[in-house]
């Protein structure tokens, strides 16, 4: 639950900041693309 709230807070802050800077369209496209790629690409996890 905390992870979901933290993620939502980050997205809202990014959108507010991008609106203030006048780059909201670019930020929305980036966030959608990032969320889609992140769900399919897990990353490399190496043993320690």
Secondary structure, DSSP 4 states (H G I P E B T S, - for coil): -HHHHHHHHHHHHHHHHHHHHT-HHHHHHHHHHHHHHHHH--------
